[in-house]
């Protein structure tokens, strides 16, 4: 399986200029190729293939207006053409229903705050013995290695984000690491008050990183709005806003990584619900939904399950997990969101809404789970008419505890 490892890099002033030149050349090549194809489409001509675009790129390097394209690695320019092909493929596949619908390729702007270039093995880049990243026509760039690569990387993408930080993203082939087989299985119900509720009764509070950083973000955005457009002070203020957002996003990503790794390591099979995040993002809960980052979290669960030999099961979003009693299976109908605990009218069990949903998610996925650790309390119910006059034995009352993750 292919994995991507990203590391922070710290280019010097001269290397930043060389990378800026590479970013600009890749952008120009992308826009020239897109313009050629759009012109041909408007004229009713056939779709220009990639080979023809590559020939046009080689010819344009010999013209006075595009001679500066030879100042960067040719691999970077060819990869820019490949990016355009991928954008067209995604667009056509969306029209055919093979993937989610996306718009047609658009021209790139030099004012975009995020830039990237990709180097393949043909470019001759390598990692030096001193641990630096040697890029063609850029130089040896210092890298902060936070971990070792599992194998030799095939490509490296140098990225400059909106906060002005530089990253090197390596694509490597990694063999799945099968963890010790365990009998534990779990269903996960994602929410807003609690980020995740497990079928064993464990509740993980939502950190709400965006909500906690709102005061700092508000001040940075207010300072940006007071700067004159086009001034250097406005550019500095924009960087401060981007860095504040980057810190929030990094903290959320770290939380997702820690929690997803723990769930995958502790359980042989994990069941989650396929939530309609786009629909929820159009409601009054939009900010909280985006702050939670459910899609990123489930994506981590998916690739880590494949990496470590675990099983991830997604159930349909229309499964009535909050309406069915996890004890007797009777559907009790929809309930408003303010009802966090309810009593089953059939068996009399007192059910925690979120834990009950997590148990039902696991059962819908075919996982054998029990609610032994959940907040499910069987209570005494009135005798039915045909049982009048008998003396049924009283059922014991059991309670469960809510536990958090001590490692997070």
C-alpha positions in Angstrom: 0.0 0.0 0.0 1.1 3.6 -0.7 1.5 6.0 2.2 2.4 9.6 2.4 4.9 11.0 5.0 5.2 14.8 5.5 8.1 16.6 7.1 8.8 20.2 7.8 11.6 21.7 5.7 13.5 24.9 6.3 14.9 26.3 3.0 17.2 29.3 3.0 16.4 32.6 1.4 18.1 31.6 -1.9 16.3 28.2 -1.8 13.0 29.9 -1.2 13.5 32.0 -4.3 14.4 28.9 -6.3 11.2 27.2 -5.0 9.1 30.3 -5.8 10.5 30.2 -9.4 9.5 26.5 -9.6 6.0 27.2 -8.3 5.6 30.0 -10.8 6.8 27.9 -13.8 4.6 25.0 -12.9 1.6 27.3 -12.6 2.4 28.9 -16.0 2.7 25.5 -17.7 -0.6 24.3 -16.2 -2.4 27.5 -17.3 -0.9 27.3 -20.9 -2.0 23.7 -21.3 -5.5 24.4 -19.9 -5.8 27.4 -22.2 -4.8 25.3 -25.2 -7.4 22.7 -24.5 -10.1 25.3 -23.8 -9.3 27.1 -27.1 -9.5 23.8 -29.0 -12.9 23.0 -27.3 -14.3 26.4 -28.2 -13.2 25.9 -31.8 -14.9 22.5 -32.0 -11.6 20.7 -32.3 -10.5 17.4 -30.8 -9.3 17.1 -27.3 -5.5 17.7 -27.2 -3.6 14.7 -25.9 -0.9 14.9 -23.3 1.8 14.1 -25.8 1.0 17.1 -27.9 1.0 19.3 -24.9 4.4 18.0 -24.0 5.7 18.9 -27.4 4.3 22.4 -27.2 6.0 22.8 -23.8 9.4 21.8 -25.3 8.9 24.2 -28.2 7.8 27.1 -25.9 11.1 26.8 -24.0 12.9 27.9 -27.1 10.9 31.1 -27.5 11.9 34.4 -25.9 8.7 34.7 -24.0 9.0 31.3 -22.2 12.8 30.8 -22.2 12.9 31.1 -18.4 11.0 27.8 -18.1 14.4 26.1 -18.6 15.6 27.6 -15.2 13.7 24.9 -13.3 13.7 21.1 -13.5 11.8 19.8 -16.5 10.3 17.0 -14.3 8.4 19.7 -12.4 6.8 21.0 -15.6 5.9 17.5 -16.9 4.2 16.8 -13.5 2.2 20.0 -13.9 0.8 18.6 -17.2 0.1 15.4 -15.4 -1.9 17.3 -12.7 -4.0 18.8 -15.5 -4.7 15.3 -16.9 -5.8 14.1 -13.4 -8.1 17.1 -13.1 -9.8 16.4 -16.4 -10.1 12.7 -15.5 -11.8 13.5 -12.2 -14.1 15.9 -14.0 -15.1 13.3 -16.7 -15.5 10.5 -14.1 -17.8 12.8 -12.1 -20.0 13.3 -15.2 -20.1 9.5 -15.7 -21.1 8.9 -12.1 -17.8 7.0 -11.2 -16.9 9.5 -8.5 -18.4 12.6 -6.7 -19.0 15.4 -9.1 -16.3 18.0 -9.5 -16.1 21.1 -11.6 -13.9 21.4 -14.7 -10.2 22.4 -14.2 -9.6 26.1 -13.5 -6.7 28.4 -14.1 -4.3 28.8 -11.2 -3.6 32.3 -9.8 -0.3 33.6 -8.8 -2.1 35.0 -5.7 -2.9 31.6 -4.4 -1.4 31.2 -0.9 -0.8 27.5 -1.3 1.8 26.3 -3.9 3.3 22.9 -4.6 5.7 21.2 -7.0 6.3 17.4 -7.4 9.6 15.7 -8.1 9.7 12.1 -9.3 12.8 9.8 -9.3 13.6 11.0 -12.9 14.4 14.4 -11.4 17.5 13.0 -9.6 16.5 14.2 -6.2 17.8 12.3 -3.2 18.3 12.3 0.6 21.9 13.1 1.5 23.9 11.2 4.1 23.6 14.3 6.3 19.8 14.0 6.2 19.1 16.9 3.8 16.8 16.9 0.8 18.7 17.5 -2.4 16.4 19.0 -5.0 17.5 19.8 -8.6 18.2 23.5 -9.2 17.3 24.2 -5.6 20.0 22.7 -3.4 20.2 20.8 -0.2 17.2 21.7 2.0 17.3 21.0 5.8 14.6 18.6 6.9 13.3 18.0 10.4 12.9 14.2 10.5 10.3 13.3 13.1 10.4 9.6 12.1 12.1 7.3 9.6 10.7 6.3 6.2 9.7 2.7 5.9 11.1 2.4 2.4 12.7 4.4 -0.4 10.3 7.1 -1.5 9.2 7.3 -5.2 8.2 10.9 -5.3 8.5 14.0 -3.2 6.2 17.0 -3.2 7.4 20.3 -1.9 4.5 22.4 -0.5 4.2 25.9 0.7 1.1 26.4 2.8 -0.9 29.6 3.5 1.1 30.2 6.7 4.3 30.4 4.8 5.6 27.0 6.0 7.4 24.5 3.8 6.8 20.7 3.8 8.2 17.8 2.0 5.7 15.0 1.3 7.1 11.6 0.4 5.2 8.8 -1.2 6.4 5.4 -0.1 5.4 1.7 -0.5 4.7 0.2 2.9 3.8 -3.4 3.8 0.7 -3.8 6.1 1.7 -4.5 9.7 -0.7 -7.1 11.2 -1.3 -6.4 14.8 -2.0 -9.1 17.4 -5.5 -10.5 16.9 -8.0 -9.4 19.6 -11.6 -10.4 20.3 -12.6 -6.8 21.0 -15.0 -5.1 18.5 -16.6 -1.7 18.9 -19.1 0.6 17.3 -18.4 4.3 17.2 -21.1 7.0 17.2 -19.8 10.5 16.3 -21.3 13.6 17.9 -20.8 17.2 18.8 -21.0 17.3 22.6 -18.9 14.2 22.8 -16.7 13.7 19.8 -17.0 9.9 19.9 -19.1 7.5 21.9 -18.0 3.8 21.9 -20.4 0.9 22.3 -18.6 -0.1 25.5 -19.9 3.1 27.2 -16.7 5.1 26.7 -17.3 8.8 25.9 -14.6 11.1 24.4 -15.2 14.8 24.9 -15.0 17.0 21.9 -12.0 19.3 22.2 -13.7 22.0 20.1 -10.4 23.5 18.8 -12.0 26.1 16.7 -14.3 27.3 19.4 -11.4 27.6 21.9 -9.3 29.6 19.4 -12.1 31.9 18.3 -11.0 34.8 20.5 -7.4 34.7 19.1 -8.7 34.3 15.5 -11.1 37.2 15.9 -8.3 39.5 17.0 -6.0 38.4 14.2 -8.8 38.9 11.6 -9.7 42.3 13.0 -6.1 43.4 12.7 -6.0 42.2 9.1 -9.1 44.1 8.2 -7.6 47.4 9.4 -4.5 47.1 7.1 -4.5 48.9 3.8 -5.0 46.6 0.8 -1.8 45.9 -1.0 0.5 47.0 1.8 3.3 44.9 3.4 1.6 45.2 6.8 -1.5 43.6 5.3 0.6 40.7 4.0 2.2 40.3 7.5 -1.3 40.3 9.1 -2.5 37.7 6.6 0.3 35.4 7.6 -0.6 35.8 11.3 -4.2 34.8 10.5 -3.1 31.8 8.4 -0.7 30.7 11.2 -3.5 30.9 13.8 -5.7 28.7 11.6 -2.8 26.4 11.0 -2.3 25.9 14.7 -5.9 25.0 15.2 -5.9 22.6 12.2 -2.7 20.9 13.5 -4.1 20.4 16.9 -7.3 18.8 15.5 -5.3 16.6 13.2 -3.1 15.4 16.1 -6.2 14.6 18.2 -7.7 12.6 15.3 -4.4 10.7 14.8 -4.1 9.7 18.5 -7.7 8.7 18.9 -7.9 6.7 15.6 -4.7 4.9 16.3 -5.9 3.9 19.8 -9.3 2.6 18.5 -7.7 0.6 15.7 -5.0 -0.9 17.9 -7.5 -1.9 20.7 -10.2 -3.4 18.4 -10.2 -6.1 15.7 -13.3 -4.6 14.0 -14.7 -1.0 14.1 -18.1 0.1 12.9 -18.9 3.7 12.0 -21.9 5.5 10.5 -21.7 7.0 7.0 -22.7 10.6 8.0 -24.0 13.2 5.6 -21.4 15.8 6.5 -22.2 18.1 3.6 -25.9 18.2 4.6 -25.1 18.8 8.2 -22.7 21.6 7.2 -25.7 23.5 5.7 -27.5 23.7 9.0 -27.1 26.0 12.1 -24.6 23.5 13.4 -22.2 24.1 10.5 -19.4 25.6 12.5 -19.5 22.8 15.1 -19.6 20.1 12.3 -16.6 21.5 10.6 -14.8 21.9 13.9 -15.3 18.2 14.7 -13.8 17.0 11.4 -15.7 13.7 11.2 -14.7 13.0 7.6 -11.0 13.3 8.3 -11.3 11.1 11.3 -13.1 8.3 9.5 -10.6 8.5 6.7 -7.8 7.9 9.2 -9.7 5.0 10.6 -10.1 3.5 7.1 -6.4 3.7 6.1 -5.1 2.6 9.5 -7.4 -0.4 9.5 -6.0 -1.4 6.1 -2.4 -0.7 7.4 -2.7 -2.8 10.6 -4.9 -5.6 9.3 -8.1 -4.5 11.1 -11.7 -4.3 9.7 -13.6 -1.1 9.3 -17.3 -1.3 8.4 -19.5 1.6 7.4 -23.2 1.3 7.9 -25.8 3.4 6.0 -26.7 6.8 7.2 -30.4 5.9 7.2 -30.0 3.2 9.8 -32.3 4.1 12.7 -29.6 3.7 15.4 -31.2 6.3 17.7 -34.7 4.9 17.5 -34.1 1.2 18.2 -33.6 -0.2 21.7 -30.3 -2.0 21.8 -31.7 -4.5 24.4 -34.9 -5.8 22.8 -34.6 -4.4 19.2 -38.0 -2.6 19.4 -38.2 0.6 17.3 -39.5 3.4 19.5 -39.7 6.2 16.9 -37.6 9.4 16.4 -36.7 11.5 19.3 -35.8 15.2 19.5 -32.1 16.0 20.1 -32.7 17.3 23.6 -33.7 13.9 24.8 -30.4 12.3 25.9 -31.9 9.4 27.8 -35.1 7.5 27.3 -36.9 4.4 28.6 -37.9 1.6 26.2 -41.6 1.1 26.3 -41.2 -2.6 25.6 -38.5 -3.9 27.9 -38.2 -0.9 30.3 -34.5 -0.5 29.8 -33.2 3.0 30.5 -31.0 3.9 27.5 -28.3 6.5 27.0 -29.1 7.9 23.6 -25.5 8.0 22.3 -24.3 4.7 23.8 -27.4 3.0 22.5 -26.7 4.4 19.0 -23.1 3.1 19.2 -24.3 -0.4 20.2 -26.8 -0.4 17.3 -24.1 0.8 14.9 -22.0 -2.2 15.9 -25.0 -4.6 15.6 -26.0 -3.2 12.2 -22.4 -3.9 11.0 -22.8 -7.5 12.1 -20.5 -7.2 15.2 -21.4 -9.2 18.3 -21.3 -6.5 21.0 -23.1 -6.2 24.3 -24.1 -3.2 26.4 -22.6 -4.5 29.5 -20.6 -1.4 30.1 -23.1 1.0 28.8 -25.7 3.1 30.6 -28.5 0.6 30.3 -30.6 0.0 33.4 -33.4 -2.6 33.4 -36.2 -1.3 35.6 -39.3 -2.9 37.0 -42.3 -2.7 34.6 -45.9 -3.2 35.5 -47.1 -6.8 35.0 -49.1 -7.4 31.8 -52.7 -8.3 32.0 -52.1 -12.0 31.4 -49.5 -12.0 34.2 -51.7 -10.6 36.9 -51.6 -12.7 40.0 -48.1 -14.0 39.4 -45.0 -13.0 41.4 -42.1 -12.5 38.9 -38.7 -12.3 40.3 -37.3 -8.7 40.5 -34.6 -8.0 38.0 -31.3 -6.6 39.4 -30.5 -3.0 38.6 -27.2 -2.5 36.9 -25.4 0.8 36.2 -22.5 1.7 34.1 -19.9 4.3 34.3 -18.7 6.8 31.7 -15.0 6.7 31.1 -12.7 8.9 29.2 -9.4 8.3 27.4 -6.6 9.0 29.9 -4.0 9.0 27.2 -5.5 12.0 25.3 
